[in-house]
């Protein structure tokens, strides 16, 4: 079980202030997932396995590229399932009302408690 992380607001991408000059801390998995999703794999010298490989996929919107991006997200988040901090990882591809492909991602946060639901969709890079 990991220690405390500073809480990140996935919409502003800022740490959440506690109003007393510090930051809100959490034992939950959200901050670790945020860093895993937002970091390009093999680009951080501290841990070359951290992050995901979605940056390698061409930005042209094709069904195959959307599949590859979804698989990159699934693969990078699987580390939390393997180490027992998360469960029930779901990565789905759907369409919005305009027909544009969208990826949604969620899992259960076992680190924060008994299967706390965690919607990771707002944390995905480049509006996946």
C-alpha positions, -999 to 999 in steps of 0.1 A, spaced: 0 0 0 15 33 -11 16 65 11 -1 98 4 -1 117 -29 -11 153 -35 -45 154 -51 -46 166 -87 -77 181 -103 -78 164 -137 -97 193 -153 -73 221 -142 -42 198 -140 -32 216 -108 -27 202 -73 -57 209 -51 -50 236 -24 -60 228 12 -66 265 18 -39 267 44 -8 269 22 -5 232 15 -22 206 -7 -50 181 -2 -35 147 2 -50 114 -7 -43 77 -3 -63 70 -35 -51 59 -68 -62 89 -89 -30 108 -88 -9 78 -98 -33 70 -127 -31 107 -138 7 106 -140 6 72 -158 -18 85 -184 -2 119 -189 34 107 -191 50 94 -224 64 60 -217 102 56 -220 106 94 -217 112 97 -179 147 87 -168 135 80 -132 113 51 -144 114 42 -182 83 19 -177 62 48 -163 36 63 -186 19 51 -217 27 46 -254 -2 66 -269 23 92 -281 36 67 -306 2 65 -324 -4 88 -353 -30 115 -345 -50 107 -376 -84 95 -364 -88 60 -378 -104 30 -361 -71 13 -359 -54 43 -343 -82 46 -318 -78 9 -309 -41 14 -304 -46 44 -281 -72 25 -261 -47 -4 -258 -19 19 -247 -42 32 -219 -52 -3 -209 -16 -15 -208 -3 14 -187 -31 12 -162 -28 -26 -159 2 -21 -136 -22 -10 -109 -43 -41 -112 -12 -63 -112 1 -47 -80 -33 -50 -62 -41 -13 -60 -68 -14 -86 -94 -38 -101 -120 -41 -127 -102 -20 -153 -125 -11 -182 -114 8 -213 -142 13 -238 -144 30 -272 -176 47 -281 -189 77 -301 -201 111 -291 -232 127 -306 -212 139 -336 -198 104 -344 -164 112 -331 -146 83 -314 -142 87 -276 -124 65 -251 -137 61 -216 -117 45 -188 -126 34 -153 -115 11 -126 -120 3 -89 -96 20 -65 -86 -7 -40 -60 16 -25 -86 42 -13 -110 16 1 -132 -13 -8 -135 -9 -45 -140 29 -47 -152 37 -83 -127 58 -102 -136 74 -135 -103 81 -153 -119 95 -185 -112 132 -175 -76 123 -170 -70 110 -205 -45 131 -226 -55 151 -257 -93 145 -252 -90 109 -263 
